[in-house]
């Protein structure tokens, strides 16, 4: 899911060498499924960069050094990460808060931009076959009070951009199903942010949730049978892919969100805490045994995404 949707809920959520090897070292199986990528800072209000860490908190590494990097999404082979990078350069929006989609190697090398600077683009999500990236693009960059955001897809090299949604409102947080046939996303087209699904070509849109409070940050389980999301009470909820059998796996009073499944489906990484004081947790997919990851001096982690396979580096 990504930082924008975490804030959009409107509710407070209760040097490479220097970082390597920092953090907790418990957990027998951590690392076999690949590391967790996230965005974080080393000081309050400081630059935001991309980092990776094993599921036990070990082998913490900084990947990028440009301020404003967030919303990482692993390629299915674990060799690349797509992400959002803020850009203060030429942009139509009056507050210069543009962002584009970039990709970078799992070792932090070879960063390159995929989308143009004329419009703000964000929330990338890599397709399971590695050939496409879904993302969000703003439609009205000149007026910050009259925006519409829509879901797009493009080839993994940035070419062939195609718009999938056109309904008035804000569509965001695209998430591919494991078989690549469906995309889950959020939309306020019915007056409140709910979870929807559509076919990968944009057809067959169906709404899965419909409460008075916002549902955000959909994430498919690796077997394609469940979707985790963040509800309006700031709990991590797991449901069937038709919207049924909704079960909160992180009970109140903790404020939790931004779920990301482990590749085997047995665990979920998530954030706990208020905006500006987030911490990264991992728990069983049923909510059991939540554990805090010690990220040393890195603070305010957001946008966790679990690598599909162990990425060397």
C-alpha positions in Angstrom: 0.0 0.0 0.0 1.7 3.2 0.2 2.2 6.3 2.3 -0.5 8.5 0.6 -3.2 6.1 1.5 -1.9 5.7 5.0 -2.3 9.5 5.5 -5.5 9.6 3.5 -7.3 7.6 6.2 -7.6 10.9 8.1 -6.9 9.1 11.4 -3.6 9.1 13.3 -2.1 5.6 13.2 -1.3 4.9 16.9 25.9 4.9 5.5 25.2 1.5 4.0 28.1 0.0 5.9 27.0 1.7 9.0 23.6 0.1 8.8 24.6 -3.4 7.7 23.9 -6.0 10.3 22.1 -3.7 12.7 18.9 -4.7 14.4 17.5 -7.8 16.1 18.8 -11.2 15.1 16.1 -13.6 16.3 14.0 -15.7 14.0 15.2 -19.0 12.5 13.6 -18.6 9.1 14.1 -14.9 8.5 15.9 -14.2 5.2 15.0 -17.4 3.4 11.9 -15.7 1.8 13.7 -12.5 0.9 14.0 -9.2 2.7 11.4 -6.5 3.3 11.8 -3.2 1.4 10.5 0.0 3.0 11.0 3.7 3.1 12.5 5.4 6.2 14.5 8.2 7.7 17.5 8.5 9.9 16.3 11.6 11.7 12.9 13.2 12.3 12.1 15.3 9.3 15.2 14.1 7.5 15.5 12.7 4.0 13.4 9.7 3.2 15.3 6.8 1.5 14.7 3.1 0.6 16.0 0.4 2.8 15.8 -3.4 3.0 15.9 -5.6 6.1 15.4 -9.3 6.8 12.3 -10.4 8.6 14.2 -10.8 11.9 15.6 -7.2 11.7 19.0 -8.4 10.5 21.1 -7.2 7.5 19.5 -3.7 7.4 20.8 -1.9 4.3 20.2 1.5 2.7 19.5 1.3 -1.0 19.0 4.9 -2.2 20.3 8.3 -1.1 18.0 10.7 -2.9 15.4 12.4 -0.7 11.8 11.5 -1.3 12.0 7.8 -2.2 9.0 5.7 -1.1 6.5 3.0 -2.1 8.8 0.2 -3.1 7.5 -2.8 -5.1 9.7 -5.8 -5.7 10.0 -7.3 -9.2 8.9 -11.0 -9.1 12.5 -12.2 -9.5 13.7 -10.1 -6.6 16.3 -8.3 -8.7 14.6 -4.9 -9.1 12.5 -2.5 -7.1 10.0 0.0 -8.5 9.4 3.0 -6.3 8.1 6.6 -6.2 10.6 9.4 -6.1 9.6 13.0 -5.3 10.9 15.6 -7.8 11.2 19.3 -7.3 11.9 19.9 -10.9 9.6 21.0 -13.7 6.0 20.2 -12.8 2.5 21.6 -13.5 1.4 21.6 -9.9 1.8 24.9 -8.1 3.4 23.4 -5.0 6.0 21.5 -7.0 5.0 18.2 -5.3 5.5 16.0 -8.3 6.6 12.4 -8.2 7.6 9.8 -10.8 8.0 6.1 -10.9 11.6 4.9 -10.9 13.3 1.5 -10.7 16.5 0.5 -9.0 18.5 -2.8 -8.6 18.2 -4.8 -5.4 21.7 -3.6 -4.6 20.8 0.1 -5.0 22.5 0.4 -8.4 21.2 1.5 -11.8 18.3 3.8 -10.8 16.3 5.1 -13.7 13.0 7.0 -14.2 10.1 5.4 -16.1 7.4 8.1 -16.1 7.4 11.7 -17.3 7.5 14.8 -15.3 4.3 16.4 -16.7 2.1 14.5 -14.2 2.4 13.1 -10.7 2.7 9.3 -10.7 3.0 7.0 -7.7 2.1 3.7 -6.0 3.8 1.2 -8.4 3.0 -2.5 -8.2 4.9 -5.0 -10.4 2.9 -7.7 -12.2 3.6 -11.3 -11.3 5.2 -12.1 -14.7 7.5 -9.1 -14.4 6.4 -7.5 -17.7 4.2 -4.7 -16.5 3.9 -2.2 -13.7 0.5 -0.8 -12.4 0.6 2.7 -11.0 -1.4 5.7 -10.1 -1.4 9.0 -12.1 -3.0 12.3 -11.2 -5.3 13.8 -13.8 -5.4 17.5 -12.8 -1.9 18.6 -11.8 -2.7 22.3 -12.1 -5.4 22.5 -9.4 -4.5 20.7 -6.1 -8.2 20.9 -5.0 -9.7 19.3 -8.2 -7.7 16.2 -8.7 -8.6 12.8 -10.0 -6.3 9.8 -9.7 -6.6 6.8 -12.0 -4.9 3.4 -12.3 -2.5 2.9 -15.3 -0.4 0.1 -16.5 2.9 0.3 -18.5 5.5 -2.1 -19.6 8.4 -2.6 -17.2 10.6 -0.3 -19.2 8.0 2.6 -18.9 6.7 2.3 -22.4 3.1 1.6 -23.5 1.3 3.5 -20.7 -2.4 2.7 -20.7 -5.2 4.1 -18.5 -7.5 1.5 -16.9 -9.9 3.5 -14.8 -11.9 6.6 -15.8 -14.7 6.9 -13.2 -14.8 10.2 -11.4 -13.0 10.0 -8.0 -9.7 8.9 -6.7 -8.5 5.4 -7.6 -5.3 4.2 -5.9 -3.2 1.5 -4.4 -3.2 -1.0 -7.3 -2.2 -4.6 -6.3 -1.9 -7.5 -8.8 -3.4 -10.8 -8.1 -0.8 -13.6 -8.0 -2.0 -15.0 -11.3 -1.9 -11.6 -13.0 -5.5 -11.6 -14.1 -6.9 -9.2 -11.5 -6.0 -5.9 -9.9 -7.3 -4.8 -6.5 -7.4 -1.1 -5.8 -9.0 1.6 -3.6 -11.6 4.1 -4.8 -13.8 6.7 -3.4 -16.2 6.6 -6.4 -19.1 5.7 -4.1 -18.3 8.5 -1.7 -15.9 6.6 0.6 -12.7 4.7 0.1 -13.5 1.0 -0.5 -11.6 -2.0 -1.9 -12.4 -2.9 -5.5 -11.2 -5.5 -7.9 -11.1 -5.4 -11.7 -9.7 -7.5 -14.5 -6.1 -6.6 -15.6 -7.5 -4.8 -18.6 -9.7 -2.5 -16.4 -13.0 -4.4 -17.1 -15.3 -6.1 -14.6 -15.0 -3.7 -11.7 -16.5 -5.1 -8.5 -16.6 -3.5 -5.0 -15.6 -5.7 -2.1 -16.1 -3.5 0.9 -18.7 -0.9 1.8 -18.6 0.5 5.3 -18.9 4.2 6.4 -15.1 4.2 7.1 -12.3 4.0 4.6 -10.7 0.7 3.6 -7.2 1.0 2.3 -4.0 -0.8 1.2 -5.2 -4.1 -0.4 -2.6 -6.9 -0.6 -3.3 -10.3 -2.2 -2.1 -13.4 -0.4 0.4 -15.5 -2.4 -2.2 -18.2 -3.0 -4.7 -15.7 -4.4 -7.4 -16.7 -2.0 -7.4 -13.8 0.4 -6.8 -10.0 0.5 -5.4 -8.2 3.5 -6.3 -4.5 3.9 -6.4 -1.7 6.5 -9.9 -0.8 7.8 -11.3 2.4 9.2 -10.4 1.3 12.7 -6.8 1.0 11.7 -6.7 -2.8 11.9 -5.3 -5.2 9.5 -8.2 -7.3 8.1 -8.1 -10.4 6.0 -11.0 -11.3 3.7 -11.9 -13.7 0.9 -11.4 -12.3 -2.6 -15.2 -11.9 -3.0 -15.2 -9.6 0.1 -16.6 -12.2 2.4 -15.3 -13.7 5.7 -13.7 -10.5 6.9 -11.5 -11.1 10.0 -9.5 -8.5 11.9 -6.1 -10.0 12.6 -4.7 -7.0 14.5 -7.2 -6.1 17.3 -7.6 -2.6 18.8 -6.3 -0.6 20.6 -3.2 -0.9 18.4 -3.3 1.3 15.2 -2.1 -0.9 12.4 -1.9 -0.7 8.6 -0.1 -1.2 5.3 -0.1 -5.0 5.3 2.4 -7.0 3.1 2.3 -10.8 2.9 5.4 -13.0 3.1 6.0 -15.1 0.0 4.8 -18.3 1.7 1.6 -16.6 3.0 2.4 -17.5 6.6 3.3 -14.0 7.8 2.3 -10.4 7.3 4.5 -7.3 7.7 2.7 -4.2 8.8 3.1 -0.8 10.4 2.1 0.0 14.0 1.9 3.5 15.5 0.9 7.0 14.7 2.0 9.0 11.6 5.5 10.2 12.2 6.2 7.5 14.8 5.6 4.3 12.8 7.4 1.0 13.7 7.7 -2.1 11.5 6.1 -5.4 12.8 5.8 -8.9 11.5 3.1 -11.3 12.6 1.5 -14.6 11.6 -1.1 -14.2 8.9 -3.7 -15.1 11.6 -2.4 -12.2 13.8 -0.3 -14.5 16.1 3.0 -13.6 17.6 3.5 -10.0 16.4 7.1 -9.0 16.7 8.8 -5.6 16.4 11.7 -5.2 14.1 14.6 -3.2 15.5 15.7 -0.9 12.7 18.6 0.7 14.6 18.7 4.4 13.8 16.2 4.2 10.9 12.9 5.6 12.0 9.4 6.3 10.5 9.3 3.2 8.3 6.4 3.1 5.8 5.4 1.2 2.7 6.7 -2.3 3.5 6.9 -4.8 0.6 8.2 -8.3 1.0 10.6 -9.7 -1.7 9.1 -12.8 -3.5 12.5 -14.6 -3.2 15.8 -14.2 -1.5 17.5 -11.2 -3.2 21.3 -11.5 -3.0 23.2 -8.4 -2.3 
